[in-house]
Amino acid sequence: MSIALLTGLGAKYESMVKTFDNLDDFSLQQVKIKLASREERLNQAKAVTEAKARKQGNG
């Protein structure tokens, strides 16, 4: 099941998929934790980019 989940992820998650490919065994819980962490980092990066764009627009 975890493999099916990982193969459906987009390019933004490629590095994470490669990490799991290198592991012999992993649980669905590990996948969920990593996905949540990656999603949070992506959201933070997006927020920073948007804040910089707003700042440049006002300056």
C-alpha positions as CSV (number, residue, x, y, z in Angstrom):
1,M,0.0,0.0,0.0
2,S,2.8,2.4,0.8
3,I,4.4,1.9,-2.6
4,A,1.1,2.7,-4.3
5,L,0.8,5.9,-2.3
6,L,4.4,7.0,-3.1
7,T,4.1,6.3,-6.8
8,G,1.2,8.7,-7.0
9,L,3.1,11.7,-5.6
10,G,4.1,14.5,-7.8
11,A,7.6,15.8,-8.6
12,K,7.7,18.0,-5.5
13,Y,8.0,14.8,-3.5
14,E,10.6,13.0,-5.7
15,S,13.4,13.3,-3.1
16,M,11.2,11.8,-0.4
17,V,10.2,8.9,-2.7
18,K,13.8,8.2,-3.4
19,T,14.5,8.1,0.3
20,F,11.8,5.5,0.8
21,D,13.1,3.5,-2.2
22,N,16.4,3.1,-0.5
23,L,14.8,1.7,2.7
24,D,14.3,-2.1,3.0
25,D,11.2,-1.7,5.2
26,F,8.9,1.2,6.2
27,S,5.5,1.6,7.7
28,L,2.5,3.6,6.5
29,Q,2.9,5.6,9.7
30,Q,6.5,6.6,8.6
31,V,5.2,7.6,5.2
32,K,2.4,9.8,6.8
33,I,4.9,11.5,9.1
34,K,7.3,12.2,6.2
35,L,4.5,13.5,4.0
36,A,3.2,15.8,6.7
37,S,6.7,17.2,7.3
38,R,7.4,17.7,3.6
39,E,4.0,19.4,3.1
40,E,4.7,21.8,6.0
41,R,8.1,22.7,4.5
42,L,6.5,23.3,1.1
43,N,3.9,25.5,2.7
44,Q,6.5,27.5,4.6
45,A,8.6,28.0,1.4
46,K,5.4,29.2,-0.4
47,A,4.6,31.7,2.4
48,V,8.1,33.1,2.3
49,T,8.0,33.5,-1.4
50,E,4.6,35.2,-1.3
51,A,5.8,37.6,1.5
52,K,8.9,38.5,-0.5
53,A,6.7,39.2,-3.6
54,R,4.3,41.4,-1.5
55,K,7.3,43.3,0.0
56,Q,8.8,43.9,-3.5
57,G,5.4,45.1,-4.7
58,N,5.1,47.6,-2.0
59,G,8.7,48.8,-2.3
